[in-house]
Amino acid sequence: RFHIPFACTIKSIYLAAFMYTTAASSEDVSVYVRVNNTTDYLISSTWKWNVINTDNLLYVAGLSIALAAGDYITIKIVTPAFATNPATTYHKATIYYES
């Protein structure tokens, strides 16, 4: 969870999912920015986690998600029932915002 210190607007998000041992089969993964644990903003419904031992990347530009000082955000990832589940995953995110 990331707390917002001042009013700003999210402009782009760069995400990576990394699988060490087993990559997921090629179903779509949905990604949201969740604000204050109440409001979800869909940023992608077609991310794939199907490559092992490399970052499975997602870059979304052209966003305009307004945030107020004191808000907090999380990245919400909704996965399908994979035919092959990924194993040992980690995620990283870079969020670009302007005040």
PyMOL commands that place a pseudoatom at each C-alpha (Angstrom):
pseudoatom trace, name=CA, resn=ARG, resi=1, chain=A, elem=C, hetatm=0, pos=[0.000, 0.000, 0.000]
pseudoatom trace, name=CA, resn=PHE, resi=2, chain=A, elem=C, hetatm=0, pos=[1.311, 3.416, -0.963]
pseudoatom trace, name=CA, resn=HIS, resi=3, chain=A, elem=C, hetatm=0, pos=[0.137, 6.590, 0.777]
pseudoatom trace, name=CA, resn=ILE, resi=4, chain=A, elem=C, hetatm=0, pos=[-0.267, 9.742, -1.317]
pseudoatom trace, name=CA, resn=PRO, resi=5, chain=A, elem=C, hetatm=0, pos=[1.335, 12.788, 0.384]
pseudoatom trace, name=CA, resn=PHE, resi=6, chain=A, elem=C, hetatm=0, pos=[-0.178, 15.425, -1.935]
pseudoatom trace, name=CA, resn=ALA, resi=7, chain=A, elem=C, hetatm=0, pos=[-2.849, 15.775, -4.617]
pseudoatom trace, name=CA, resn=CYS, resi=8, chain=A, elem=C, hetatm=0, pos=[-1.658, 14.243, -7.875]
pseudoatom trace, name=CA, resn=THR, resi=9, chain=A, elem=C, hetatm=0, pos=[-2.669, 12.278, -10.956]
pseudoatom trace, name=CA, resn=ILE, resi=10, chain=A, elem=C, hetatm=0, pos=[-1.329, 8.851, -11.930]
pseudoatom trace, name=CA, resn=LYS, resi=11, chain=A, elem=C, hetatm=0, pos=[-0.145, 9.088, -15.538]
pseudoatom trace, name=CA, resn=SER, resi=12, chain=A, elem=C, hetatm=0, pos=[1.477, 5.696, -16.170]
pseudoatom trace, name=CA, resn=ILE, resi=13, chain=A, elem=C, hetatm=0, pos=[2.262, 2.387, -14.500]
pseudoatom trace, name=CA, resn=TYR, resi=14, chain=A, elem=C, hetatm=0, pos=[4.978, -0.146, -15.250]
pseudoatom trace, name=CA, resn=LEU, resi=15, chain=A, elem=C, hetatm=0, pos=[4.529, -3.624, -13.735]
pseudoatom trace, name=CA, resn=ALA, resi=16, chain=A, elem=C, hetatm=0, pos=[6.552, -6.818, -13.840]
pseudoatom trace, name=CA, resn=ALA, resi=17, chain=A, elem=C, hetatm=0, pos=[5.703, -10.330, -12.682]
pseudoatom trace, name=CA, resn=PHE, resi=18, chain=A, elem=C, hetatm=0, pos=[8.551, -12.818, -12.417]
pseudoatom trace, name=CA, resn=MET, resi=19, chain=A, elem=C, hetatm=0, pos=[8.170, -16.608, -12.147]
pseudoatom trace, name=CA, resn=TYR, resi=20, chain=A, elem=C, hetatm=0, pos=[11.171, -18.598, -10.964]
pseudoatom trace, name=CA, resn=THR, resi=21, chain=A, elem=C, hetatm=0, pos=[10.047, -22.143, -11.604]
pseudoatom trace, name=CA, resn=THR, resi=22, chain=A, elem=C, hetatm=0, pos=[6.740, -22.451, -13.475]
pseudoatom trace, name=CA, resn=ALA, resi=23, chain=A, elem=C, hetatm=0, pos=[5.175, -19.863, -15.759]
pseudoatom trace, name=CA, resn=ALA, resi=24, chain=A, elem=C, hetatm=0, pos=[1.412, -19.541, -15.893]
pseudoatom trace, name=CA, resn=SER, resi=25, chain=A, elem=C, hetatm=0, pos=[-0.483, -20.738, -18.908]
pseudoatom trace, name=CA, resn=SER, resi=26, chain=A, elem=C, hetatm=0, pos=[-1.547, -17.977, -21.246]
pseudoatom trace, name=CA, resn=GLU, resi=27, chain=A, elem=C, hetatm=0, pos=[-4.827, -16.783, -19.684]
pseudoatom trace, name=CA, resn=ASP, resi=28, chain=A, elem=C, hetatm=0, pos=[-5.488, -13.068, -19.238]
pseudoatom trace, name=CA, resn=VAL, resi=29, chain=A, elem=C, hetatm=0, pos=[-4.747, -11.342, -15.914]
pseudoatom trace, name=CA, resn=SER, resi=30, chain=A, elem=C, hetatm=0, pos=[-6.617, -8.154, -14.945]
pseudoatom trace, name=CA, resn=VAL, resi=31, chain=A, elem=C, hetatm=0, pos=[-4.859, -5.308, -13.145]
pseudoatom trace, name=CA, resn=TYR, resi=32, chain=A, elem=C, hetatm=0, pos=[-6.443, -2.438, -11.235]
pseudoatom trace, name=CA, resn=VAL, resi=33, chain=A, elem=C, hetatm=0, pos=[-5.309, 0.574, -9.269]
pseudoatom trace, name=CA, resn=ARG, resi=34, chain=A, elem=C, hetatm=0, pos=[-7.358, 0.394, -6.065]
pseudoatom trace, name=CA, resn=VAL, resi=35, chain=A, elem=C, hetatm=0, pos=[-7.851, 3.703, -4.240]
pseudoatom trace, name=CA, resn=ASN, resi=36, chain=A, elem=C, hetatm=0, pos=[-8.620, 3.775, -0.499]
pseudoatom trace, name=CA, resn=ASN, resi=37, chain=A, elem=C, hetatm=0, pos=[-9.657, 0.123, -0.612]
pseudoatom trace, name=CA, resn=THR, resi=38, chain=A, elem=C, hetatm=0, pos=[-12.963, 1.145, -2.237]
pseudoatom trace, name=CA, resn=THR, resi=39, chain=A, elem=C, hetatm=0, pos=[-12.572, 2.232, -5.876]
pseudoatom trace, name=CA, resn=ASP, resi=40, chain=A, elem=C, hetatm=0, pos=[-10.943, 0.155, -8.636]
pseudoatom trace, name=CA, resn=TYR, resi=41, chain=A, elem=C, hetatm=0, pos=[-9.588, 1.591, -11.890]
pseudoatom trace, name=CA, resn=LEU, resi=42, chain=A, elem=C, hetatm=0, pos=[-8.996, -1.099, -14.521]
pseudoatom trace, name=CA, resn=ILE, resi=43, chain=A, elem=C, hetatm=0, pos=[-5.667, -0.538, -16.253]
pseudoatom trace, name=CA, resn=SER, resi=44, chain=A, elem=C, hetatm=0, pos=[-5.402, -3.857, -18.158]
pseudoatom trace, name=CA, resn=SER, resi=45, chain=A, elem=C, hetatm=0, pos=[-7.469, -6.986, -18.685]
pseudoatom trace, name=CA, resn=THR, resi=46, chain=A, elem=C, hetatm=0, pos=[-5.015, -8.758, -21.016]
pseudoatom trace, name=CA, resn=TRP, resi=47, chain=A, elem=C, hetatm=0, pos=[-1.701, -9.123, -19.151]
pseudoatom trace, name=CA, resn=LYS, resi=48, chain=A, elem=C, hetatm=0, pos=[-0.059, -12.529, -19.703]
pseudoatom trace, name=CA, resn=TRP, resi=49, chain=A, elem=C, hetatm=0, pos=[2.229, -14.317, -17.217]
pseudoatom trace, name=CA, resn=ASN, resi=50, chain=A, elem=C, hetatm=0, pos=[3.540, -16.974, -19.568]
pseudoatom trace, name=CA, resn=VAL, resi=51, chain=A, elem=C, hetatm=0, pos=[7.331, -16.576, -19.612]
pseudoatom trace, name=CA, resn=ILE, resi=52, chain=A, elem=C, hetatm=0, pos=[9.565, -18.252, -17.047]
pseudoatom trace, name=CA, resn=ASN, resi=53, chain=A, elem=C, hetatm=0, pos=[12.736, -16.670, -15.610]
pseudoatom trace, name=CA, resn=THR, resi=54, chain=A, elem=C, hetatm=0, pos=[12.134, -13.249, -17.120]
pseudoatom trace, name=CA, resn=ASP, resi=55, chain=A, elem=C, hetatm=0, pos=[9.928, -10.303, -16.256]
pseudoatom trace, name=CA, resn=ASN, resi=56, chain=A, elem=C, hetatm=0, pos=[6.444, -10.513, -17.728]
pseudoatom trace, name=CA, resn=LEU, resi=57, chain=A, elem=C, hetatm=0, pos=[5.976, -6.799, -18.365]
pseudoatom trace, name=CA, resn=LEU, resi=58, chain=A, elem=C, hetatm=0, pos=[3.013, -4.474, -18.495]
pseudoatom trace, name=CA, resn=TYR, resi=59, chain=A, elem=C, hetatm=0, pos=[3.314, -0.764, -19.285]
pseudoatom trace, name=CA, resn=VAL, resi=60, chain=A, elem=C, hetatm=0, pos=[0.194, 1.405, -19.323]
pseudoatom trace, name=CA, resn=ALA, resi=61, chain=A, elem=C, hetatm=0, pos=[0.457, 5.077, -20.312]
pseudoatom trace, name=CA, resn=GLY, resi=62, chain=A, elem=C, hetatm=0, pos=[-2.186, 7.726, -20.826]
pseudoatom trace, name=CA, resn=LEU, resi=63, chain=A, elem=C, hetatm=0, pos=[-3.784, 7.222, -17.419]
pseudoatom trace, name=CA, resn=SER, resi=64, chain=A, elem=C, hetatm=0, pos=[-5.556, 9.999, -15.555]
pseudoatom trace, name=CA, resn=ILE, resi=65, chain=A, elem=C, hetatm=0, pos=[-6.330, 8.705, -12.061]
pseudoatom trace, name=CA, resn=ALA, resi=66, chain=A, elem=C, hetatm=0, pos=[-6.776, 11.688, -9.739]
pseudoatom trace, name=CA, resn=LEU, resi=67, chain=A, elem=C, hetatm=0, pos=[-5.707, 11.271, -6.118]
pseudoatom trace, name=CA, resn=ALA, resi=68, chain=A, elem=C, hetatm=0, pos=[-6.093, 13.534, -3.094]
pseudoatom trace, name=CA, resn=ALA, resi=69, chain=A, elem=C, hetatm=0, pos=[-3.576, 14.079, -0.318]
pseudoatom trace, name=CA, resn=GLY, resi=70, chain=A, elem=C, hetatm=0, pos=[-4.055, 11.284, 2.210]
pseudoatom trace, name=CA, resn=ASP, resi=71, chain=A, elem=C, hetatm=0, pos=[-5.400, 8.734, -0.264]
pseudoatom trace, name=CA, resn=TYR, resi=72, chain=A, elem=C, hetatm=0, pos=[-3.672, 5.395, -0.516]
pseudoatom trace, name=CA, resn=ILE, resi=73, chain=A, elem=C, hetatm=0, pos=[-3.379, 3.030, -3.440]
pseudoatom trace, name=CA, resn=THR, resi=74, chain=A, elem=C, hetatm=0, pos=[-2.685, -0.637, -3.983]
pseudoatom trace, name=CA, resn=ILE, resi=75, chain=A, elem=C, hetatm=0, pos=[-2.219, -2.632, -7.158]
pseudoatom trace, name=CA, resn=LYS, resi=76, chain=A, elem=C, hetatm=0, pos=[-4.983, -5.231, -7.399]
pseudoatom trace, name=CA, resn=ILE, resi=77, chain=A, elem=C, hetatm=0, pos=[-4.267, -8.242, -9.606]
pseudoatom trace, name=CA, resn=VAL, resi=78, chain=A, elem=C, hetatm=0, pos=[-7.118, -10.605, -10.480]
pseudoatom trace, name=CA, resn=THR, resi=79, chain=A, elem=C, hetatm=0, pos=[-5.991, -13.891, -11.955]
pseudoatom trace, name=CA, resn=PRO, resi=80, chain=A, elem=C, hetatm=0, pos=[-8.080, -16.547, -13.680]
pseudoatom trace, name=CA, resn=ALA, resi=81, chain=A, elem=C, hetatm=0, pos=[-8.146, -20.195, -12.745]
pseudoatom trace, name=CA, resn=PHE, resi=82, chain=A, elem=C, hetatm=0, pos=[-4.929, -20.894, -14.674]
pseudoatom trace, name=CA, resn=ALA, resi=83, chain=A, elem=C, hetatm=0, pos=[-4.652, -24.205, -16.540]
pseudoatom trace, name=CA, resn=THR, resi=84, chain=A, elem=C, hetatm=0, pos=[-1.054, -24.127, -15.254]
pseudoatom trace, name=CA, resn=ASN, resi=85, chain=A, elem=C, hetatm=0, pos=[-0.528, -22.057, -12.109]
pseudoatom trace, name=CA, resn=PRO, resi=86, chain=A, elem=C, hetatm=0, pos=[2.602, -19.928, -11.846]
pseudoatom trace, name=CA, resn=ALA, resi=87, chain=A, elem=C, hetatm=0, pos=[5.005, -20.811, -9.050]
pseudoatom trace, name=CA, resn=THR, resi=88, chain=A, elem=C, hetatm=0, pos=[7.167, -18.576, -6.873]
pseudoatom trace, name=CA, resn=THR, resi=89, chain=A, elem=C, hetatm=0, pos=[6.111, -15.210, -8.265]
pseudoatom trace, name=CA, resn=TYR, resi=90, chain=A, elem=C, hetatm=0, pos=[7.126, -11.736, -7.300]
pseudoatom trace, name=CA, resn=HIS, resi=91, chain=A, elem=C, hetatm=0, pos=[5.868, -8.396, -8.567]
pseudoatom trace, name=CA, resn=LYS, resi=92, chain=A, elem=C, hetatm=0, pos=[7.313, -4.941, -8.865]
pseudoatom trace, name=CA, resn=ALA, resi=93, chain=A, elem=C, hetatm=0, pos=[5.689, -1.663, -9.838]
pseudoatom trace, name=CA, resn=THR, resi=94, chain=A, elem=C, hetatm=0, pos=[6.800, 1.783, -10.915]
pseudoatom trace, name=CA, resn=ILE, resi=95, chain=A, elem=C, hetatm=0, pos=[4.121, 4.463, -10.819]
pseudoatom trace, name=CA, resn=TYR, resi=96, chain=A, elem=C, hetatm=0, pos=[4.544, 7.834, -12.513]
pseudoatom trace, name=CA, resn=TYR, resi=97, chain=A, elem=C, hetatm=0, pos=[2.382, 10.633, -11.159]
pseudoatom trace, name=CA, resn=GLU, resi=98, chain=A, elem=C, hetatm=0, pos=[2.246, 14.417, -11.485]
pseudoatom trace, name=CA, resn=SER, resi=99, chain=A, elem=C, hetatm=0, pos=[1.053, 17.013, -9.002]
for i in range(1, 99): cmd.bond("trace and resi %d" % i, "trace and resi %d" % (i + 1))
show_as sticks, trace
zoom trace
